[in-house]
Amino acid sequence: MTLTTALWLLGGVVLLALALHGWWTTRRAGANRVHESLPPADRVEPSLDGLAGAAEAAADAALAAPRAAPRGQPPVDALIDAIVSMALDAPISGELAIAHLPPSRRVGGKAMSIEGLDTETGLWETLAPGRRYSELQAGVQLASRSGPLNEIEYSEFVQKVQVFAEAVGAAPDAPDMLDVVARARELDGLASPLDAQLAVHLRANGVAWSVAYVQQVAHKLGFVPGAVPGRLVLPALQDEAPPLLVLAVDAQAALADEPQGSAVRECTLMLDVPQSPESAEPYPAWHRAATQLANDLDATAVDNEGEPLTLHAYVWDMFII
């Protein structure tokens, strides 16, 4: 037998094997399709009644689950708030309570809020329509960056709570003013050393910038105009939460009649440490934004003493403003 003949025979055997394999595979696939087309004896086909039952069960579970307070409205906290309890003779609706809320929920430089004890969940929550509350409470910050809660601010808070309580038929029980003010001063003394803002200054290497140009460059990084003239903010991921970063330029230049002609040679990028959640990775975001802004503006990043900031300096030469 020659080599050529042997190769032909080997090729024929391979082709025959492939053909047999293909036939067997096709047969098995057909049998599987027939088997899958027959419903098993214990299989229950879905019905509209079954779907309705599942939907009703899901709705019940959703209503029973604790509901979070709306974003931007922190809950009353006994550790940081002065709290006035308001007893009710009978549950009231969320609509009634909301209708009589104070027009302004601030006293001096402190925020106040009012919550209700939900009759269904047994949880304290921000007032919401469609709910009923068996008890109410109001809280005001004991301390903020404007300082501790003082006697005037506490008196204003209690007055607002009394007006609200009278309107909804509640009986307020306010703690003693001297005790509250003493707690406020103690909390302010503990919190003040921890209230840090990190900042880096960006100084122009060449020509000065117009405010409009700074705004244009910052806009590409996601910054939007803030509430204060000359400030741009990088919004947080959560609605109504404090901004992640703030970029500030001279306010007088920002208020100039011709922004294109107002020249600035420096801007400041700030990170508010206490108000920045760790999940947002604020420090890397601050460093990246400072680096990108310095490149785009042709600027040098410097510290409070005017010394250029290197990567290591960001870690060791951060300063509190």
N, C-alpha and C positions, 0 to 999 in steps of 0.2 A: 504494500500500500504506500502510495507516495504521500509526501507531506501535504500536498494540495488536497488530495482526497480526504485525508484525515481531518483537515480543517473544515472541509465542507460537511462531513458527518457530524463533527462537534457543533457546528453552527445549527444544523438541523435539530439536534437534540435540544439545544438551548431554546430555539424557536418553539418546539413542541411543548417544552416545559412552561414557557411563558403563556402559550395559548391555554394550556390546562389550568394554570393559575388564574388567568382572567375569567375563564368559564366558571370556576369554583367561586371566585369572589362575587361575580354577578349573581349567581344562584343564592348565595348567602344573603346578599343585600335585598333581593326580592323577597326572601322568606322573612327577613326582619321587617320590611315595609308592611307585609301582610299582618304580621304579629302586632305591630304598632297601631294598625288601623282598627284592631279589635279592642274595644274598651274593656278593662278588667272588671270582674264581677263586682268588686267592692268599690269601684270608682263612683263618686257622686258628682254629677254635672252641676256647675254653678247655676243658681237661680236668682231672680230679682230679689226674692225674700232674703236669701243668704247674703247678697251684696248689701241690702238695706240694713240687715242686722250687723254686719261688720262695720258699716259706716256709723251706725248709732253707737256701737261700742267704742269706736275711735273718738267720736265726739265727746262721749262721757269721760274718756281718759284725758282728753285735752282740757276739759273744763275742770277736772279734778287736780290737774298738775298745777303746782305753784306758779304764779305769774310774776315775772320780773317787773320792777318799776320801770317806767319809760326812761329812755336814755336822757342824760343830762339832768336828771332829778335824783340826786343821791338820797338814800333813805335816812331817816332820823336815826342817830346813833348816840346812845347814852354816854359814850366815851368822849365825844367831841361836841355834843350839843347840850344846851339847857332845854329841858323838856317840860311842857305843860300838858298834863292829862286832862281830857274832857269826857266826863261821864254822860251817858245818854239814858233816858228812861226807856226808850224803845229804839230799835234800829231805824236808820234813815237812809234814803237813797243817795247814790253818788251824785245824781243830778242836783239834789237840794244842796249838798255840801259844796259842790263846785260853783254853784250860782252865787254863794256868799263868801267865796275866797277873797282875801284882801287884794286890792288892785295891784299892789306892789309887794313882792315877797322878799323885801330887803329892809333891814333896819341899820342905818348908818352904812358901814362897810361889811355887814354880815348878812349871810343868806338865811332865810327861814323857810320852812316847809311844813305842810300839814298832811297827815296820813290818817287812814281809817283801818279798823280791824274788820276784815272781811268776814261776814257771817257764815259763808260757805267753807272757805279754806282755813279760817282761823289764823290768817297771816296779816301782818301790817303791810300796807301797800299804799302807793300814791293814789289819790282819789281818782276814780274812773266812773264814767256813766254806765248804767246797767248793773251796778253792784250795790249791795247793802252793807252798812257798817254799824256795828254794835257799840263801838267806842272810837274816839278820836284822840289824836295827840299832835301837838305842834312842837317843833324844835328850831332852835336858832344856834348858829355857830358860836362857840365859846371864844374862839380866836381866829384871826385871819391875818393877812399881811398888813392890815391897817392897825393891828394891835389886838389886845384882849377886849372882850365884850365889857362895856362900861355901864354905869348906872343909867345914863340917858338912853342908850341903845336897848337895854333890857326893859326899861319902862315903856318904850315905844313898842317893843315886841309884845309885852303883856297886854297893852292897850289894844293892839290889833287882834290878838287872840280873843280878848273879851268881846269885842264887837262881833267877831265871827261866831263865837260860842252862843251869844245871845240870839243871833239870827237863826241858828239851826236847833236851838233848844238844848244846848249842852251846858254842863256845869264845869267850868275850868278850875283846876287846882294848880296854881303857880308856886314854884319853890321860892324860898326866901331870897331876896335880892342880894344880901350880903354874902350868902353862901355861894350863889351863882358867880358873882364878881370875883370872889376869892378863887374859885375853881378856874375861872377864865384866865386869871393872872398866872396861876400855876401852870396851866396848859401852855400858855404863850411862852413862859420861861423854858419849858421843855422843848417846844417845837421850833422856836426861833433859830437855834444853832443848826437845825437840820434843814432849814428852808434855803435851798441853794439853787442858784441859776448859773449855768455855765455859759460862757460867751467867748466868741472869737471875733476880733476886728479884722476887716478886710480893707486894706489901704491900696489906693491906686498906684500902680508902678509908673504910669505915664500921665496922660491927660486925664482931667477930671471927667466924671460921668454926669449925665443928666439923670434926674429922678426917673424919668420915663424909660431910660435905657436900663437902669437897674431893675425896674419893674418887668421889663421885657425879658431880661435874662432870667430873673427869678421865676417868671411865669412858666418857662420851659421846664423847670424842676418841680412844678406843681404848686407853687406859692400863689396865693390869692390875696386881694386887698383886705386888710384888717379893719377893725372898727375905729382905730386911732390913726390920724393922718401920719404918713411916713412909715407905717408898719405893714408888712406883708406876712402872712401866716401860712404854714404848711398844715392843712387840716388833719385832724386825727381820723382814724378809720371809723370811730363811733360818732353818730350824729350828736351834735350839741356838746361834745366833749371838748376840753381845752385843746388848742392847737399843739401839734407836736413840736414845731419850731417857729420862731419869730425872727424875721429879718427887718431891722430898723435902720432908717436913714434920717437925716436931719428933718425935723417936723416943719421948720420954717421953709426949707427948700421945697418940701412936698406941698405946702400951702401957697406957693408962689403962683402968681397969675399966669405965668408962662412956664409950665413944667419942663418944656423942652430946653428952656434957657437956664433953668436952675442947676447949678453945678455942685456936685458933692465929690469928695475924695475918699470918703470912708463910709462903711456901713457895718452893722454889728449883727451877727447871727447868734441867737440865744436858744438855749434848751432849759425849760423849766423842769427841774429834776423831780420835785414832789408830785407834780401833776402828770408825769409821763409814765404810763404803764410799762412794766418790763416786757410784756408780750410784744410791744411795738418796736423793740430794740432801738430805743431813742438815741443812745450814744453813738452806735455805728451810723445811724441816719444823720446825726449832727455832723460827724466827721466827714461823711461822704458829701453832704451838701456844702460844707465849708470848702472842701477841696475842689468841687466842681465849680462853685461860684468864683473862687480865686482864679481858676483857669479861664473861665468865660469872661470875667471882668478884667483880666490881666492885673490881678491884685496880689498882694502878699498878706498872708494870714499872720497876725501879730497878737501878742497877749496884752494885758493891761498896761504893761510897762513899755510897749512898743517893740518888744523883741520878737523876731520871727519864730513861728511855731513849727517845729518838725513833728514827725509822727510820734516820737517819744515825748515831745513836749506837750502834746495833747493829753497824754496820760499824767505827766508829772507837774505841768505848769498850768493846769486848769485853775481858774480863779472864780471866786464868788463875788457877784455884783449885787 
